[in-house]
Amino acid sequence: MFLRWQQWNRRARFVLWVVALIGVAAALPLGAVRMDMEKSSKHVEYVFDYRDITDVADRQPRPQIFLAEKIAMLKEAGITTMAVYESSLKDLQLSGRLTFYSTRDAALLQSKFEPVGQNFTYILFNGSKEEELVGPIVREAFDRADAAYSDWSYGGRNGIVVEVPIAEAIMQTMDFDPMTLQTIHDAGFSILPRFSDRIKPYNQELTEALLVKMKGYGVTRVLFDGDKVKGASDQAEDNSLDKFGELLKKYDMGVATIENLKKPQQGMNKLAYITNYNAVRLYSLSENDGMTMSSEAIADRFLLAAKDRNIRMFFINGTVSSNTDKAKIVHSLDKLSEAMSGKEGIVTKLTAAGFTPGTPEPFDYEPASWSKPVRAIVAVAAVALIALLIGAFIPGVYIPAFAIGIVGSAGLYKLNSSVMEQGLALGAAIAAPTLALVWVMNRIYSRTIGERRAVGGEQWSISSKKQGQAPHQPGALYEQASRMKWIFPALSTGRRFGLALNWFIVATLISLMAVPIVFGLLNNITYNLVLEQFRGVSLLHLAPIVLVAIYVLLYNGQMSVGKLKPLLTKPITLSWIILAAVIGMIGYYYLSRTGNSGQVSSLELVIRHFLESLFGVRPRFKEFLLAHPLLLLGLFLSLRYRAAWLLIIIGSIGQLSMVDTFAHLHTPLYISIIRVLLGLGAGLIIGCILIVAWQLVEGAVRKWAPAIIRKSVK
């Protein structure tokens, strides 16, 4: 019975590999569809924060003249759109629409004594036009706040007295300034309104009237201010988010999603879904970066964002500060204008790369009717890979592991299909590179043991007899080999290199099996727009390394838990503690480099820029400079030195990193393909150089070391 079960498991192992390969082939058409979708949006929009311009203008001797000049300058530089916010008393004062005073200031203005026991807000409109156009939005805001107000005038200007303190009055959110909207429109800019969820309760009729007005100005997309989209707060009571989404859909308006927010704006996913994913990604250049970065660096950052991360809107923030050394007010508007224009400017670079200025279109996303059954096949393939991984560590469980995986995946799909897809994608992403290195270790072990048996002869027999063991007993041979640094001296250098290269290629192909499974399972526009993200990146970066290390340490033709005993019973020495600390620091640094928040050195930034300029796509450092070369060197040396297996463990970083490259689902697929191929090519070249260098050093040591030893003995 046991032998029959073993036979069934051996057959099951073969079948699981076939299933995995079928899933890989099935996922390829999904990749082709995704690549077509990624080509469907090539226009980019350059947006400037209009509020920042008014802030800078407010610190100039002639604010209105300065404002007009800088708007014209930015228009000529290539800015296509101005972002406007819902108003406040401060914004309206900066724009020259009104002036507000406290009770004390109003009394001083009128040369009167301050009324006792009064702390009101006095507002004067700066002209009849301002009163006509801006007055209604001011009164509406205080009506919503249930604040009492009355008419007031002074010096021929009309206004109101609001019976709330200034500190409260300036916090009231008002509708968009109609005069600013008209000014921007007349200057030839598009308008990007930034809605907030601060105007409460949500009012469908007023919101629709506002969208109708925005449509008249040519608005095609909206952006949100704050941590919520409009309508999110009242969704539970009023379905306000659904209503606002339907209005956007009715007037053919999309949304913009901001990259790298600490927390996604509440309600964005639902709003994108309601509008049929009429959404584009937006990158925001911070005020500090706009002031401190060079024009060339800003242009390179924008190009990288458009090319590598599907960014189609660029939001530029200006700033103003006091320079005490020069005793001057300095601002970034002129510098940002320079960065936009010129032969090496943002517009020129992005246009040359195929990203022309215009209104960004959403991705042309329409799931094919055949995609759902194909993704089901891919899901089965992911389960097969995971079962193969489990079976590699626990013999005889291929069949139950696969069966449990299928049943569990089906149940999880019913509960939450997104979690199921991400879980299987993560499992496959961990399994494939681990299986690749397990396969390599099996080849090394079978090759070395087989050759030692072929050598058979005298050398091994005599050594075994000295140990009191049979000359060809596998366990004795392995244990003896484990204690020796020199494992396999028989093969020629060319043969060793050929085997190492062959194993490297096969291991890479096995690792890359996870790639179609990952993008096949996560073939959804929500990942391209980063409305959803692939979870478990840190686990993906760590698990294969740990699993490969365990396999190397416990492997003895089969998994041998008994080998743990010598390790666990060894006394802990200072060298062990130092080694553990070093490994911990390296691991921490390695994990800190994963994801978008990883920090890099200034030298690496320079090299990155060079590689980007040279190839157009930057290969990953840890692949072509570290992992791939060390894996090739480790495979070459492992046929001779047992300690070289440590290099294979380090080399697993490159195998998992290739898979992780494709887990960045917002990066165009063709970019990821080029990045991996460049990393492999450069890594192989550097690995060959390391092998040549090793051979030269080893030859020198062989030649000179004996003479040095003899001389020292004498």
LOSE-625422 format. One record per residue (C-alpha): x negated, y, z negated. Coordinates in pm, whole numbers, padded with zeros to 5 digits. Example, Ala and Ser with C-alpha at 12.3 -4.5 7.8 and 13.67 -1.06 7.14 Angstrom:
2
<<-01230; -00450; -00780>>
<<-01367; -00106; -00714>>
! end
This chain:
714
<<00000; 00000; 00000>>
<<-00278; 00241; -00091>>
<<-00468; 00163; 00230>>
<<-00151; 00220; 00435>>
<<-00097; 00555; 00262>>
<<-00454; 00653; 00347>>
<<-00394; 00558; 00711>>
<<-00078; 00767; 00720>>
<<-00261; 01064; 00571>>
<<-00542; 01037; 00824>>
<<-00284; 01042; 01103>>
<<-00098; 01325; 00930>>
<<-00419; 01528; 00922>>
<<-00451; 01498; 01301>>
<<-00083; 01585; 01351>>
<<-00114; 01893; 01129>>
<<-00403; 02022; 01339>>
<<-00192; 01970; 01651>>
<<00100; 02155; 01491>>
<<-00131; 02442; 01394>>
<<-00264; 02466; 01751>>
<<00090; 02466; 01892>>
<<00177; 02753; 01657>>
<<-00129; 02947; 01768>>
<<-00031; 02907; 02133>>
<<00331; 03003; 02057>>
<<00223; 03325; 01886>>
<<00020; 03455; 02182>>
<<00325; 03586; 02377>>
<<00427; 03780; 02066>>
<<00086; 03945; 02073>>
<<00134; 04039; 02438>>
<<00471; 04198; 02356>>
<<00312; 04394; 02074>>
<<00035; 04524; 02300>>
<<00296; 04647; 02550>>
<<00481; 04822; 02269>>
<<00163; 04993; 02148>>
<<00110; 05142; 02495>>
<<00457; 05301; 02501>>
<<00368; 05610; 02295>>
<<00070; 05823; 02399>>
<<00173; 06186; 02334>>
<<00045; 06361; 02021>>
<<00176; 06669; 01844>>
<<-00032; 06927; 01657>>
<<00160; 07081; 01368>>
<<00049; 07376; 01154>>
<<00197; 07462; 00816>>
<<00368; 07799; 00866>>
<<00388; 07858; 00492>>
<<00007; 07845; 00472>>
<<-00022; 08118; 00733>>
<<00212; 08343; 00536>>
<<00012; 08272; 00219>>
<<-00306; 08386; 00391>>
<<-00132; 08688; 00546>>
<<-00006; 08799; 00205>>
<<-00368; 08862; 00098>>
<<-00447; 09082; 00398>>
<<-00422; 09463; 00421>>
<<-00154; 09445; 00694>>
<<00025; 09112; 00645>>
<<00273; 09130; 00934>>
<<00012; 09231; 01192>>
<<-00225; 08961; 01064>>
<<00056; 08702; 01082>>
<<00140; 08787; 01443>>
<<-00228; 08775; 01547>>
<<-00298; 08439; 01387>>
<<00017; 08280; 01528>>
<<-00089; 08387; 01876>>
<<-00444; 08260; 01812>>
<<-00322; 07917; 01700>>
<<-00089; 07893; 01998>>
<<-00379; 07955; 02235>>
<<-00595; 07703; 02047>>
<<-00348; 07422; 02113>>
<<-00111; 07413; 01816>>
<<00227; 07306; 01953>>
<<00450; 07304; 01647>>
<<00507; 07496; 01325>>
<<00632; 07321; 01012>>
<<00888; 07514; 00808>>
<<01024; 07442; 00462>>
<<01350; 07504; 00291>>
<<01321; 07851; 00143>>
<<01277; 07994; -00205>>
<<01267; 08350; -00334>>
<<00886; 08337; -00322>>
<<00884; 08222; 00041>>
<<01132; 08491; 00142>>
<<00927; 08758; -00033>>
<<00606; 08642; 00139>>
<<00787; 08656; 00473>>
<<00898; 09013; 00407>>
<<01269; 08936; 00384>>
<<01331; 09058; 00030>>
<<01171; 09170; -00296>>
<<01269; 09045; -00638>>
<<01213; 09198; -00981>>
<<01258; 09112; -01344>>
<<01485; 09330; -01561>>
<<01181; 09520; -01691>>
<<01036; 09580; -01341>>
<<01372; 09687; -01204>>
<<01408; 09941; -01488>>
<<01060; 10078; -01417>>
<<01146; 10099; -01046>>
<<01451; 10310; -01125>>
<<01269; 10511; -01395>>
<<01507; 10381; -01660>>
<<01472; 10213; -01994>>
<<01484; 09834; -01998>>
<<01829; 09708; -02102>>
<<01815; 09542; -02441>>
<<01890; 09170; -02451>>
<<01886; 09121; -02072>>
<<01658; 08895; -01863>>
<<01806; 08893; -01512>>
<<01666; 08871; -01161>>
<<01706; 09175; -00935>>
<<01688; 09115; -00559>>
<<01661; 09379; -00284>>
<<01681; 09288; 00085>>
<<01421; 09467; 00298>>
<<01673; 09584; 00559>>
<<02020; 09543; 00701>>
<<01913; 09258; 00930>>
<<01760; 09070; 00638>>
<<02077; 09125; 00436>>
<<02289; 08993; 00721>>
<<02082; 08682; 00801>>
<<01909; 08595; 00475>>
<<02170; 08721; 00228>>
<<02411; 08428; 00287>>
<<02151; 08156; 00215>>
<<02047; 08336; -00106>>
<<02406; 08365; -00228>>
<<02482; 08003; -00136>>
<<02187; 07883; -00344>>
<<02307; 08067; -00655>>
<<02664; 07952; -00593>>
<<02539; 07591; -00603>>
<<02358; 07668; -00929>>
<<02678; 07827; -01077>>
<<02480; 08145; -01143>>
<<02676; 08469; -01176>>
<<02559; 08761; -00960>>
<<02679; 09105; -00861>>
<<02592; 09361; -00595>>
<<02311; 09609; -00657>>
<<02136; 09869; -00446>>
<<01845; 10105; -00476>>
<<01666; 10343; -00241>>
<<01905; 10275; 00045>>
<<01854; 09897; 00027>>
<<02122; 09654; -00079>>
<<02076; 09354; -00303>>
<<02216; 09151; -00588>>
<<02156; 09105; -00961>>
<<02150; 08738; -01060>>
<<02217; 08659; -01424>>
<<01933; 08410; -01460>>
<<01566; 08465; -01551>>
<<01310; 08492; -01272>>
<<01147; 08164; -01384>>
<<01474; 07986; -01304>>
<<01566; 08191; -00998>>
<<01244; 08111; -00811>>
<<01306; 07737; -00856>>
<<01632; 07745; -00659>>
<<01601; 07573; -00320>>
<<01763; 07761; -00032>>
<<01828; 07674; 00330>>
<<01575; 07743; 00604>>
<<01501; 08108; 00673>>
<<01689; 08183; 01000>>
<<01462; 08476; 01082>>
<<01149; 08261; 01053>>
<<01306; 07993; 01273>>
<<01382; 08252; 01540>>
<<01035; 08406; 01519>>
<<00865; 08069; 01565>>
<<01095; 07973; 01849>>
<<01039; 08303; 02030>>
<<00661; 08255; 01997>>
<<00689; 07936; 02203>>
<<00637; 07681; 01927>>
<<00837; 07370; 01855>>
<<00981; 07348; 01503>>
<<00930; 07068; 01252>>
<<01173; 07122; 00962>>
<<01071; 06978; 00625>>
<<01386; 06875; 00441>>
<<01386; 06801; 00070>>
<<01634; 06625; -00154>>
<<01653; 06917; -00395>>
<<01976; 07068; -00261>>
<<02244; 06883; -00458>>
<<02502; 06750; -00431>>
<<02460; 06629; -00076>>
<<02708; 06800; 00156>>
<<02773; 06625; 00488>>
<<02945; 06921; 00657>>
<<02674; 07174; 00570>>
<<02400; 06928; 00664>>
<<02558; 06864; 01002>>
<<02592; 07238; 01065>>
<<02222; 07279; 00982>>
<<02122; 06995; 01217>>
<<02331; 07151; 01494>>
<<02137; 07474; 01442>>
<<01807; 07285; 01447>>
<<01908; 07107; 01766>>
<<01962; 07447; 01922>>
<<01597; 07525; 01851>>
<<01490; 07202; 02023>>
<<01413; 07003; 01709>>
<<01359; 06632; 01783>>
<<01207; 06511; 01458>>
<<01221; 06595; 01087>>
<<00970; 06563; 00805>>
<<01040; 06542; 00435>>
<<00903; 06743; 00145>>
<<00865; 06575; -00193>>
<<00888; 06212; -00298>>
<<01238; 06151; -00157>>
<<01404; 06187; 00180>>
<<01718; 06393; 00205>>
<<02018; 06209; 00064>>
<<01821; 05956; -00141>>
<<01933; 06083; -00484>>
<<02307; 06058; -00415>>
<<02295; 05730; -00223>>
<<02442; 05518; -00503>>
<<02747; 05745; -00554>>
<<02805; 05886; -00207>>
<<02612; 05676; 00047>>
<<02445; 06007; 00132>>
<<02137; 05842; 00280>>
<<02350; 05645; 00525>>
<<02542; 05958; 00617>>
<<02228; 06162; 00677>>
<<02079; 05880; 00885>>
<<02390; 05866; 01101>>
<<02367; 06242; 01158>>
<<02005; 06210; 01268>>
<<02104; 05930; 01502>>
<<02397; 06133; 01635>>
<<02176; 06430; 01725>>
<<01891; 06211; 01851>>
<<01644; 06316; 01583>>
<<01371; 06096; 01447>>
<<01158; 06102; 01133>>
<<00787; 06132; 01062>>
<<00617; 05907; 00807>>
<<00317; 06051; 00623>>
<<00004; 05837; 00609>>
<<-00173; 05749; 00283>>
<<00083; 05877; 00037>>
<<00025; 05742; -00314>>
<<00388; 05635; -00315>>
<<00615; 05606; -00008>>
<<00894; 05861; 00009>>
<<01205; 05705; -00141>>
<<01462; 05614; 00122>>
<<01228; 05633; 00423>>
<<01258; 05264; 00513>>
<<01637; 05278; 00519>>
<<01640; 05601; 00716>>
<<01402; 05457; 00975>>
<<01623; 05148; 01003>>
<<01939; 05354; 01054>>
<<01772; 05558; 01331>>
<<01656; 05237; 01507>>
<<01299; 05312; 01401>>
<<01284; 05646; 01578>>
<<00976; 05721; 01368>>
<<00616; 05821; 01426>>
<<00317; 05826; 01192>>
<<00174; 06157; 01072>>
<<-00175; 06235; 00943>>
<<-00215; 06539; 00717>>
<<-00547; 06725; 00711>>
<<-00582; 06853; 00355>>
<<-00652; 07217; 00272>>
<<-00993; 07129; 00129>>
<<-01096; 06924; 00434>>
<<-00981; 07201; 00664>>
<<-01204; 07445; 00479>>
<<-01516; 07229; 00427>>
<<-01538; 06985; 00720>>
<<-01715; 07075; 01042>>
<<-01514; 07116; 01363>>
<<-01680; 06809; 01513>>
<<-01599; 06596; 01209>>
<<-01233; 06701; 01217>>
<<-01210; 06619; 01588>>
<<-01367; 06277; 01531>>
<<-01128; 06206; 01244>>
<<-00825; 06296; 01455>>
<<-00947; 06080; 01744>>
<<-01002; 05784; 01514>>
<<-00655; 05829; 01363>>
<<-00485; 05836; 01704>>
<<-00683; 05546; 01845>>
<<-00718; 05315; 01545>>
<<-00407; 05386; 01338>>
<<-00136; 05484; 01586>>
<<-00111; 05838; 01447>>
<<00095; 06059; 01678>>
<<00145; 06373; 01469>>
<<-00130; 06580; 01309>>
<<-00029; 06812; 01028>>
<<-00288; 07084; 00964>>
<<-00298; 07276; 00637>>
<<-00463; 07616; 00608>>
<<-00589; 07771; 00287>>
<<-00723; 08093; 00140>>
<<-00970; 08143; -00145>>
<<-01180; 08409; -00313>>
<<-01553; 08416; -00240>>
<<-01708; 08592; -00538>>
<<-02057; 08594; -00386>>
<<-01937; 08791; -00085>>
<<-01659; 08966; -00275>>
<<-01420; 08870; 00003>>
<<-01104; 08673; 00064>>
<<-01187; 08384; 00298>>
<<-00948; 08157; 00486>>
<<-00966; 07854; 00716>>
<<-00738; 07970; 01000>>
<<-01019; 08085; 01231>>
<<-01222; 07770; 01167>>
<<-00925; 07542; 01234>>
<<-00847; 07732; 01553>>
<<-01206; 07675; 01665>>
<<-01179; 07303; 01581>>
<<-00869; 07275; 01800>>
<<-01012; 07449; 02108>>
<<-01333; 07425; 02310>>
<<-01505; 07153; 02510>>
<<-01565; 06937; 02200>>
<<-01242; 07039; 02027>>
<<-00958; 06822; 01905>>
<<-00730; 06876; 02205>>
<<-01006; 06806; 02459>>
<<-01130; 06490; 02284>>
<<-00789; 06338; 02235>>
<<-00676; 06425; 02587>>
<<-00988; 06258; 02728>>
<<-00901; 05947; 02526>>
<<-00551; 05938; 02677>>
<<-00358; 06118; 02402>>
<<-00206; 06425; 02565>>
<<-00027; 06706; 02376>>
<<00350; 06679; 02382>>
<<00649; 06545; 02197>>
<<00554; 06206; 02049>>
<<00786; 05924; 02147>>
<<00871; 05638; 01913>>
<<00739; 05296; 02007>>
<<00955; 05116; 02261>>
<<01058; 04838; 02028>>
<<01321; 04585; 02129>>
<<01273; 04232; 01990>>
<<01301; 03967; 02261>>
<<01576; 03708; 02228>>
<<01318; 03429; 02218>>
<<01106; 03585; 01943>>
<<01298; 03438; 01649>>
<<01259; 03067; 01742>>
<<00895; 03130; 01838>>
<<00828; 03285; 01499>>
<<00985; 02977; 01338>>
<<00727; 02761; 01522>>
<<00453; 02993; 01400>>
<<00583; 02961; 01043>>
<<00561; 02580; 01066>>
<<00203; 02617; 01194>>
<<00119; 02834; 00892>>
<<00253; 02565; 00660>>
<<00041; 02309; 00847>>
<<-00277; 02514; 00794>>
<<-00200; 02555; 00424>>
<<-00136; 02180; 00390>>
<<-00469; 02109; 00562>>
<<-00643; 02334; 00311>>
<<-00479; 02159; 00016>>
<<-00568; 01819; 00162>>
<<-00931; 01922; 00201>>
<<-00957; 01965; -00176>>
<<-00709; 01702; -00295>>
<<-00739; 01383; -00088>>
<<-00427; 01201; 00022>>
<<-00170; 01481; -00009>>
<<-00133; 01605; 00350>>
<<00218; 01466; 00391>>
<<00370; 01583; 00058>>
<<00197; 01922; 00084>>
<<00344; 01984; 00428>>
<<00690; 01860; 00327>>
<<00699; 02076; 00014>>
<<00574; 02372; 00216>>
<<00852; 02339; 00475>>
<<01127; 02303; 00215>>
<<00990; 02587; 00001>>
<<00953; 02819; 00300>>
<<01310; 02750; 00411>>
<<01443; 02831; 00064>>
<<01235; 03148; 00037>>
<<01352; 03258; 00381>>
<<01709; 03250; 00254>>
<<01617; 03459; -00048>>
<<01381; 03708; 00116>>
<<01254; 03652; 00471>>
<<00992; 03928; 00444>>
<<00832; 03772; 00136>>
<<00832; 03431; 00306>>
<<00661; 03568; 00619>>
<<00401; 03757; 00420>>
<<00335; 03460; 00194>>
<<00281; 03223; 00486>>
<<00067; 03479; 00668>>
<<-00152; 03523; 00359>>
<<-00177; 03147; 00309>>
<<-00281; 03092; 00670>>
<<-00527; 03381; 00654>>
<<-00696; 03221; 00353>>
<<-00673; 02865; 00485>>
<<-00830; 02906; 00830>>
<<-01168; 03058; 00731>>
<<-01192; 02822; 00434>>
<<-01124; 02520; 00656>>
<<-01383; 02650; 00902>>
<<-01656; 02650; 00636>>
<<-01538; 02316; 00494>>
<<-01577; 02172; 00843>>
<<-01928; 02319; 00863>>
<<-02027; 02170; 00526>>
<<-01897; 01831; 00635>>
<<-02107; 01850; 00953>>
<<-02416; 01945; 00757>>
<<-02363; 01668; 00504>>
<<-02293; 01398; 00763>>
<<-02588; 01512; 00973>>
<<-02841; 01517; 00691>>
<<-02727; 01189; 00533>>
<<-02703; 01021; 00872>>
<<-03051; 01131; 00972>>
<<-03197; 01031; 00638>>
<<-03050; 00687; 00688>>
<<-03192; 00680; 01041>>
<<-03532; 00775; 00905>>
<<-03476; 00486; 00658>>
<<-03803; 00377; 00652>>
<<-04047; 00383; 00415>>
<<-04044; 00731; 00269>>
<<-03690; 00708; 00137>>
<<-03714; 00343; 00042>>
<<-04028; 00388; -00165>>
<<-03879; 00691; -00341>>
<<-03561; 00501; -00417>>
<<-03746; 00201; -00551>>
<<-03937; 00424; -00787>>
<<-03602; 00534; -00921>>
<<-03495; 00171; -00957>>
<<-03221; 00208; -00695>>
<<-03138; 00038; -00370>>
<<-03313; 00207; -00078>>
<<-03001; 00290; 00120>>
<<-02751; 00351; -00154>>
<<-02568; 00674; -00047>>
<<-02528; 00809; -00397>>
<<-02894; 00756; -00474>>
<<-02999; 00921; -00149>>
<<-02778; 01220; -00209>>
<<-02886; 01269; -00568>>
<<-03248; 01240; -00464>>
<<-03195; 01485; -00178>>
<<-03019; 01724; -00414>>
<<-03333; 01745; -00627>>
<<-03553; 01816; -00327>>
<<-03591; 02149; -00151>>
<<-03701; 01984; 00174>>
<<-03396; 01791; 00295>>
<<-03428; 01742; 00666>>
<<-03768; 01782; 00830>>
<<-03704; 01559; 01133>>
<<-03522; 01790; 01383>>
<<-03707; 02025; 01614>>
<<-03655; 02399; 01590>>
<<-03464; 02409; 01919>>
<<-03233; 02128; 01811>>
<<-03164; 02294; 01478>>
<<-03085; 02625; 01649>>
<<-02854; 02451; 01897>>
<<-02663; 02279; 01619>>
<<-02643; 02601; 01414>>
<<-02509; 02799; 01710>>
<<-02259; 02529; 01798>>
<<-02132; 02509; 01440>>
<<-02110; 02888; 01419>>
<<-01893; 02903; 01733>>
<<-01663; 02620; 01624>>
<<-01625; 02766; 01273>>
<<-01539; 03104; 01424>>
<<-01273; 02949; 01647>>
<<-01119; 02769; 01349>>
<<-01115; 03093; 01148>>
<<-00954; 03283; 01435>>
<<-00665; 03034; 01440>>
<<-00516; 03241; 01159>>
<<-00507; 03556; 01373>>
<<-00215; 03468; 01606>>
<<-00029; 03322; 01310>>
<<-00066; 03648; 01113>>
<<00046; 03881; 01392>>
<<00309; 03631; 01503>>
<<00473; 03608; 01161>>
<<00445; 03982; 01094>>
<<00563; 04084; 01440>>
<<00785; 04370; 01326>>
<<00782; 04744; 01392>>
<<00793; 04810; 01018>>
<<00431; 04692; 00988>>
<<00314; 04907; 01281>>
<<00472; 05211; 01113>>
<<00340; 05102; 00769>>
<<00692; 05102; 00629>>
<<00591; 04756; 00510>>
<<00235; 04645; 00439>>
<<00059; 04312; 00440>>
<<00015; 04224; 00073>>
<<-00267; 04027; -00081>>
<<-00566; 04187; 00093>>
<<-00785; 04157; -00218>>
<<-00692; 03789; -00253>>
<<-00778; 03733; 00113>>
<<-01121; 03889; 00054>>
<<-01195; 03672; -00247>>
<<-01018; 03336; -00219>>
<<-01210; 03186; 00078>>
<<-01545; 03274; -00082>>
<<-01446; 03109; -00411>>
<<-01300; 02802; -00239>>
<<-01607; 02753; -00019>>
<<-01834; 02790; -00324>>
<<-01631; 02528; -00512>>
<<-01649; 02293; -00216>>
<<-02026; 02333; -00190>>
<<-02085; 02284; -00563>>
<<-01856; 01983; -00608>>
<<-01903; 01811; -00274>>
<<-02064; 01467; -00266>>
<<-01915; 01302; 00039>>
<<-01584; 01360; -00134>>
<<-01463; 01591; -00406>>
<<-01639; 01488; -00729>>
<<-01500; 01644; -01043>>
<<-01767; 01455; -01232>>
<<-02023; 01699; -01101>>
<<-01864; 01963; -01320>>
<<-01991; 01793; -01634>>
<<-02361; 01878; -01587>>
<<-02269; 02238; -01511>>
<<-02039; 02274; -01812>>
<<-02282; 02110; -02056>>
<<-02586; 02316; -01958>>
<<-02694; 02569; -02223>>
<<-02626; 02933; -02139>>
<<-02955; 03115; -02096>>
<<-03042; 03479; -02048>>
<<-03107; 03415; -01679>>
<<-02751; 03277; -01643>>
<<-02609; 03588; -01809>>
<<-02813; 03818; -01583>>
<<-02709; 03617; -01277>>
<<-02342; 03635; -01378>>
<<-02369; 04011; -01430>>
<<-02530; 04059; -01090>>
<<-02266; 03844; -00919>>
<<-01994; 04038; -01103>>
<<-02132; 04374; -00993>>
<<-02168; 04257; -00634>>
<<-01813; 04120; -00641>>
<<-01675; 04442; -00785>>
<<-01852; 04650; -00521>>
<<-01735; 04414; -00249>>
<<-01370; 04431; -00359>>
<<-01390; 04809; -00405>>
<<-01481; 04837; -00038>>
<<-01166; 04660; 00075>>
<<-00858; 04847; 00190>>
<<-00819; 05211; 00294>>
<<-00942; 05356; -00032>>
<<-01290; 05202; -00018>>
<<-01578; 05445; -00055>>
<<-01878; 05452; 00180>>
<<-02217; 05619; 00160>>
<<-02319; 05920; 00367>>
<<-02573; 05703; 00554>>
<<-02303; 05456; 00647>>
<<-02084; 05741; 00771>>
<<-02365; 05851; 01004>>
<<-02409; 05496; 01136>>
<<-02033; 05459; 01175>>
<<-02020; 05776; 01382>>
<<-02307; 05650; 01599>>
<<-02138; 05315; 01660>>
<<-01807; 05484; 01732>>
<<-01973; 05710; 01989>>
<<-02168; 05421; 02144>>
<<-01897; 05157; 02172>>
<<-01574; 05353; 02131>>
<<-01475; 05100; 01864>>
<<-01676; 05047; 01546>>
<<-01752; 04686; 01444>>
<<-01733; 04612; 01073>>
<<-02057; 04655; 00882>>
<<-02015; 04352; 00660>>
<<-01962; 04134; 00965>>
<<-02245; 04222; 01203>>
<<-02506; 04340; 00949>>
<<-02446; 04089; 00668>>
<<-02214; 03793; 00703>>
<<-02252; 03675; 01064>>
<<-02635; 03691; 01068>>
<<-02663; 03519; 00730>>
<<-02417; 03246; 00831>>
<<-02616; 03168; 01146>>
<<-02942; 03172; 00949>>
<<-02785; 02959; 00676>>
<<-02666; 02698; 00926>>
<<-03013; 02687; 01080>>
<<-03188; 02649; 00744>>
<<-02931; 02415; 00589>>
<<-03064; 02132; 00804>>
<<-03389; 02167; 00615>>
<<-03328; 02344; 00284>>
<<-03046; 02267; 00045>>
<<-03064; 02617; -00108>>
<<-02966; 02761; 00232>>
<<-02608; 02661; 00159>>
<<-02588; 02977; -00051>>
<<-02619; 03174; 00274>>
<<-02320; 02982; 00411>>
<<-02113; 03091; 00112>>
<<-02209; 03453; 00178>>
<<-02140; 03400; 00547>>
<<-01779; 03316; 00467>>
<<-01729; 03692; 00421>>
<<-01759; 03739; 00796>>
<<-01509; 03465; 00874>>
<<-01243; 03606; 00644>>
<<-01323; 03962; 00751>>
<<-01236; 03878; 01111>>
<<-00894; 03761; 01001>>
<<-00852; 04065; 00777>>
<<-00923; 04293; 01076>>
<<-00600; 04171; 01236>>
<<-00415; 04209; 00906>>
<<-00440; 04586; 00961>>
<<-00114; 04575; 01152>>
<<-00100; 04949; 01220>>
<<-00418; 04917; 01428>>
<<-00357; 04844; 01799>>
<<-00419; 04479; 01877>>
<<-00670; 04545; 02152>>
<<-00879; 04758; 01913>>
<<-00895; 04470; 01663>>
<<-00997; 04227; 01940>>
<<-01280; 04454; 02056>>
<<-01393; 04515; 01697>>
<<-01419; 04143; 01621>>
<<-01598; 04062; 01949>>
<<-01849; 04343; 01893>>
<<-01911; 04220; 01540>>
<<-01968; 03865; 01661>>
<<-02202; 03972; 01942>>
<<-02409; 04205; 01726>>
<<-02410; 03955; 01437>>
<<-02538; 03673; 01658>>
<<-02818; 03893; 01792>>
<<-02925; 03997; 01442>>
<<-02893; 03635; 01324>>
<<-03127; 03519; 01603>>
<<-03376; 03788; 01502>>
<<-03360; 03662; 01142>>
<<-03425; 03305; 01257>>
<<-03728; 03412; 01460>>
<<-03857; 03615; 01165>>
<<-03806; 03315; 00934>>
<<-03997; 03086; 01169>>
<<-04287; 03330; 01185>>
<<-04301; 03365; 00806>>
<<-04263; 02990; 00754>>
<<-04542; 02921; 01004>>
<<-04769; 03168; 00832>>
<<-04697; 03017; 00491>>
<<-04768; 02665; 00619>>
<<-05091; 02776; 00773>>
<<-05230; 02994; 00498>>
<<-05072; 02871; 00174>>
<<-05274; 02543; 00146>>
<<-05602; 02729; 00197>>
<<-05506; 02986; -00065>>
<<-05411; 02712; -00311>>
<<-05738; 02524; -00253>>
<<-05934; 02844; -00296>>
<<-05757; 02927; -00623>>
<<-05822; 02575; -00754>>
<<-06192; 02606; -00682>>
! end
